[in-house]
Every structure is written in C-alpha cells, then in structure tokens.
Amino acid sequence: LDVASAIPLGVSRAEMQQVFSKIDEEGAGKVTIAMMEAALARSSGVDCAAVPPWISHSVKLGLCGRIQEELQRRGAVPGRAGLARESDFRRVVMQTERYLTSE
C-alpha cells in the first residue's frame, strides 16, 4: 500500500486502500505479486482494456516485464516467495522509468 501510494499512479491513497483491502482478503497486511496477478485476472477485460495515456508508451515497450524480471532477479523477501521488498520495488521503478518516482 505504501509503495503504491508513494508512486504517482493516478489514484489516491484512499482508492489504493480500497483496492488493497479487496486483494488482502486475509487481512495479513501484505499483498504478494501472485495475489495482485490473481486479482487482475478476475478483472473484466473492459476494466483493463486501455492503458492510461501517461504510461502507455512504456507499457508497450515492456515496462511491466522489465520490472517483474528485475524483481525476480533480486529475489523475494525471505520466507515469502513472490513478495518483493519495498526498497527493491522503489529502486527498480526509479531506475526503469524515472518519471514514475515521486521526486
């Protein structure tokens, strides 16, 4: 939640809390990449039919795959397969697409 709130994704913190609470059904306070992928898989195609204009070019050039590959290369949180460290996520996003950072 903190990561998604710190990066300018075009949603408010309140909106991210709603999304997070729907994905984190167990109330664990953490959302794995697999949980996020499963939630996206349940989404209607209409909901995900268009990439927001401000990021569409990067997505077309493979942004999501680059982030995923780099996070996998760095390894998961010990004992939590599929869960990336927040610091790793921030670093990967900052290095991949500098305009996505909050600075």
CYANA upper distance limits for C-alpha pairs under 8 A (distance plus 0.5 A):
  1 LEU  CA      5 SER  CA      6.51
  1 LEU  CA     16 MET  CA      7.14
  1 LEU  CA     17 GLN  CA      7.29
  1 LEU  CA     20 PHE  CA      7.09
  2 ASP  CA      6 ALA  CA      6.54
  3 VAL  CA      7 ILE  CA      6.89
  3 VAL  CA     86 GLU  CA      7.03
  3 VAL  CA     89 PHE  CA      8.32
  3 VAL  CA     90 ARG  CA      7.73
  4 ALA  CA      8 PRO  CA      8.32
  4 ALA  CA      9 LEU  CA      7.73
  4 ALA  CA     16 MET  CA      7.57
  5 SER  CA      9 LEU  CA      8.32
  5 SER  CA     11 VAL  CA      8.43
  5 SER  CA     12 SER  CA      7.62
  5 SER  CA     13 ARG  CA      5.90
  5 SER  CA     16 MET  CA      7.36
  6 ALA  CA    101 THR  CA      8.35
  6 ALA  CA    102 SER  CA      6.95
  7 ILE  CA    100 LEU  CA      6.73
  7 ILE  CA    101 THR  CA      6.07
  7 ILE  CA    102 SER  CA      6.12
  8 PRO  CA    100 LEU  CA      6.74
  8 PRO  CA    101 THR  CA      7.40
  8 PRO  CA    102 SER  CA      6.78
  9 LEU  CA    100 LEU  CA      8.27
 11 VAL  CA     15 GLU  CA      6.55
 11 VAL  CA     16 MET  CA      7.22
 12 SER  CA     16 MET  CA      6.81
 13 ARG  CA     17 GLN  CA      6.62
 14 ALA  CA     18 GLN  CA      6.91
 15 GLU  CA     19 VAL  CA      6.89
 16 MET  CA     20 PHE  CA      6.39
 17 GLN  CA     21 SER  CA      6.48
 18 GLN  CA     22 LYS  CA      6.85
 19 VAL  CA     23 ILE  CA      6.86
 20 PHE  CA     24 ASP  CA      6.35
 20 PHE  CA     31 VAL  CA      7.99
 21 SER  CA     25 GLU  CA      7.00
 21 SER  CA     27 GLY  CA      7.96
 23 ILE  CA     31 VAL  CA      7.52
 23 ILE  CA     35 MET  CA      7.23
 23 ILE  CA     36 MET  CA      7.41
 23 ILE  CA     39 ALA  CA      6.95
 24 ASP  CA     28 ALA  CA      7.09
 24 ASP  CA     29 GLY  CA      7.29
 24 ASP  CA     30 LYS  CA      7.28
 24 ASP  CA     31 VAL  CA      6.48
 24 ASP  CA     35 MET  CA      8.46
 31 VAL  CA     35 MET  CA      6.55
 31 VAL  CA     36 MET  CA      7.26
 31 VAL  CA     83 LEU  CA      8.01
 32 THR  CA     36 MET  CA      6.85
 32 THR  CA     82 GLY  CA      6.37
 32 THR  CA     83 LEU  CA      5.27
 32 THR  CA     84 ALA  CA      8.13
 33 ILE  CA     37 GLU  CA      6.61
 33 ILE  CA     82 GLY  CA      6.17
 33 ILE  CA     83 LEU  CA      6.48
 33 ILE  CA     84 ALA  CA      8.20
 34 ALA  CA     38 ALA  CA      6.58
 34 ALA  CA     82 GLY  CA      6.97
 35 MET  CA     39 ALA  CA      6.71
 36 MET  CA     40 LEU  CA      6.69
 37 GLU  CA     41 ALA  CA      6.61
 38 ALA  CA     42 ARG  CA      6.90
 39 ALA  CA     43 SER  CA      7.06
 43 SER  CA     47 ASP  CA      7.03
 43 SER  CA     48 CYS  CA      7.78
 44 SER  CA     48 CYS  CA      7.30
 45 GLY  CA     49 ALA  CA      6.09
 51 VAL  CA     55 ILE  CA      7.51
 51 VAL  CA     56 SER  CA      5.84
 51 VAL  CA     59 VAL  CA      8.35
 52 PRO  CA     56 SER  CA      6.39
 53 PRO  CA     57 HIS  CA      8.23
 55 ILE  CA     59 VAL  CA      6.81
 56 SER  CA     60 LYS  CA      6.63
 57 HIS  CA     61 LEU  CA      6.87
 58 SER  CA     62 GLY  CA      6.96
 58 SER  CA     63 LEU  CA      5.91
 59 VAL  CA     63 LEU  CA      5.32
 59 VAL  CA     64 CYS  CA      6.87
 62 GLY  CA     66 ARG  CA      6.69
 63 LEU  CA     67 ILE  CA      6.73
 63 LEU  CA     96 THR  CA      8.15
 64 CYS  CA     68 GLN  CA      6.63
 65 GLY  CA     69 GLU  CA      6.49
 66 ARG  CA     70 GLU  CA      6.60
 66 ARG  CA     96 THR  CA      8.30
 67 ILE  CA     71 LEU  CA      6.62
 67 ILE  CA     92 VAL  CA      6.89
 67 ILE  CA     93 VAL  CA      7.41
 67 ILE  CA     96 THR  CA      7.92
 68 GLN  CA     72 GLN  CA      6.63
 69 GLU  CA     73 ARG  CA      6.60
 70 GLU  CA     74 ARG  CA      6.78
 70 GLU  CA     92 VAL  CA      7.40
 71 LEU  CA     75 GLY  CA      6.89
 71 LEU  CA     76 ALA  CA      8.16
 71 LEU  CA     84 ALA  CA      7.00
 71 LEU  CA     88 ASP  CA      7.42
 71 LEU  CA     89 PHE  CA      7.39
 71 LEU  CA     92 VAL  CA      7.78
 72 GLN  CA     76 ALA  CA      7.39
 74 ARG  CA     88 ASP  CA      8.00
 75 GLY  CA     84 ALA  CA      7.71
 76 ALA  CA     80 ARG  CA      6.93
 76 ALA  CA     81 ALA  CA      6.00
 76 ALA  CA     82 GLY  CA      6.24
 76 ALA  CA     83 LEU  CA      5.81
 76 ALA  CA     84 ALA  CA      5.54
 76 ALA  CA     85 ARG  CA      7.45
 77 VAL  CA     81 ALA  CA      7.19
 77 VAL  CA     82 GLY  CA      8.25
 77 VAL  CA     83 LEU  CA      6.21
 77 VAL  CA     84 ALA  CA      6.26
 77 VAL  CA     85 ARG  CA      6.39
 84 ALA  CA     88 ASP  CA      7.25
 84 ALA  CA     89 PHE  CA      7.14
 85 ARG  CA     89 PHE  CA      6.80
 86 GLU  CA     90 ARG  CA      6.66
 87 SER  CA     91 ARG  CA      6.61
 88 ASP  CA     92 VAL  CA      6.53
 89 PHE  CA     93 VAL  CA      6.65
 90 ARG  CA     94 MET  CA      6.52
 90 ARG  CA    101 THR  CA      8.50
 91 ARG  CA     95 GLN  CA      6.56
 92 VAL  CA     96 THR  CA      6.39
 93 VAL  CA     97 GLU  CA      6.29
 93 VAL  CA     98 ARG  CA      7.57
 93 VAL  CA    100 LEU  CA      7.45
 93 VAL  CA    101 THR  CA      7.71
 94 MET  CA     98 ARG  CA      5.31
 94 MET  CA     99 TYR  CA      8.27
 94 MET  CA    100 LEU  CA      7.36
 94 MET  CA    101 THR  CA      6.28
 97 GLU  CA    101 THR  CA      8.26
